[in-house]
Amino acid sequence: MLCCHDRPLLLANLKTAGEKQFYAFALISALMNSLLGHWRVGILYNIGCQLHCTLQKWDFMPQFFHQLVFVVSIFHAYGHQWACQLWYHPRKAELWGLSDGEGCEWFWSELRKLIPGLRVTGVHYMV
C-alpha cells in the first residue's frame, strides 16, 4: 500500500498466487486502525469498484466504510464497463488530482532487481 506520493506505507507477504481481495482488505484495515481520528481515505486500486461492491454487499469493515472513497486506476478504468468508468474514474472525483494510480507498478519495477536473489532461497528465508 502506497501513499499519494507513491511511498510505501504497508507491505503484505503474498502467499497465494494472484491478487486476492483479502490482501487489500487486510491492508485497508491495518491502515484504518493505525490512523487517529476520522480521516477520509482514498483507495485507488485496479479493481476498486469490486472492492467497494464487496464491502457493501458483505458489510465488511462497517466502522470505516463511510471514510473510504474508491476509484479505479487510470490505465484500468478504460477496460471496465461504461457505468464503472463514470462512477469510479479518478478524474471525476476531487480527491485524486492528477494521480494516475500506477505508483505501485513503479514501486515494484524498482524492486525487481531483488527478485532473482530471493527466488533461490527457501520459504524460511524470504522477506
N, C-alpha and C positions, 0 to 999 in steps of 0.2 A: 504494500500500500504506500503510495507516494502522496506528498502534499502538493499544493498548487504550483510550487516552484520545482516540481519533479525531484524532490529529495525524499529518500525512503523514511517512512515513519514506522512501519511494521513489516516483518517478513514472516512467511509461513513455509514450513517444510512440507512440500507436496509429496505424499507417499503413494498416491494413486495417479494413474495417467489421466490427462485431460484436465480441463478447467471445471471443477465441481463447484456448485453454488455454496456448499457448506464451508469452503475455504473463504469465500467472500463474506459470508455471514459471521464467521469467527473473527475475521479481521475487523469488520464493522463493529461488532460487539466489543472487542478489545479496545478499539479507539474510543467508542462512546463511553465506555466505563472509565477510561482514563481522563476524560475531559471534565473539567469542573464547570458547573453551571449548565445552562441550556444554550448550546451552540447550534447554529444551523450548519449542517454538514452536507456538502455536495458529493455525490458518488457518481463519478464519470467512469463508466465501465462498458466494455464491448456489448454485454448483454444486460445493461442497466434496466432495460424495460422488463426483462424476465425477472430480475431480482425484485423489482418493485411489485410486480404482479404476485410473485410468490409470497412476499411479506404480507400483502393484503389478503391473499387467499387463505393462508395458513396462520395468520395472526402471529407471525414471528416478531420478536422484539417490539411489542406494542408500546413500551415505555419510551422508545426512541423514534418511532415511526414518524411522528409529526415534525421531527427535527431533520429528517433526511430528504434530500432532493436528488432524484435520479435522472441521469441523461445517458445517452449513448455516444461513444467517441465519434468524431467527425468521419473518420475512414469507414467505420462500420455502420453509421447512420443510413447511408445511401443503399446499403444492402438489405435494410429492413423494409417492412411494409410502409406504405404512404402514411397511414394513420400513426404509426410508430415514429416516423420521421417528424411529423408535425408536433407530437406530444413530447418526445424525448430528445429533440435536436438541441445541442448546447447553444447554438446561435439564437435560439428562440427564448432563452432564459437569461435574466440579468446577472445571475451569479457567476457565469463562466468566463466572461470577457472573450478573448481570442484564443483560449486554450483549445488545442486540438485533441487532447486526451491520449496522445501517443507517448507520453512520458515514460510509461512502464516499458514499452518496447525499446526506447532509447536507453533506459537503465540496463535492461538485460543485454542489449548489444554491447554495452561497455563491459559487462561481466563475462561475456562469452569466452574470454581468454582463460578464465578459471575452470571452465567446464572440463576440458580434456584431462587436467590433473586430478579432478575429483572422480572422474569416470572409472579409473582403475582401482580406486580404494574400495574397501568393503563398506557395508552399510553402517558399521560401528564407527567409522572414521569420517563420515560425511558431515559437512557443516549443516 
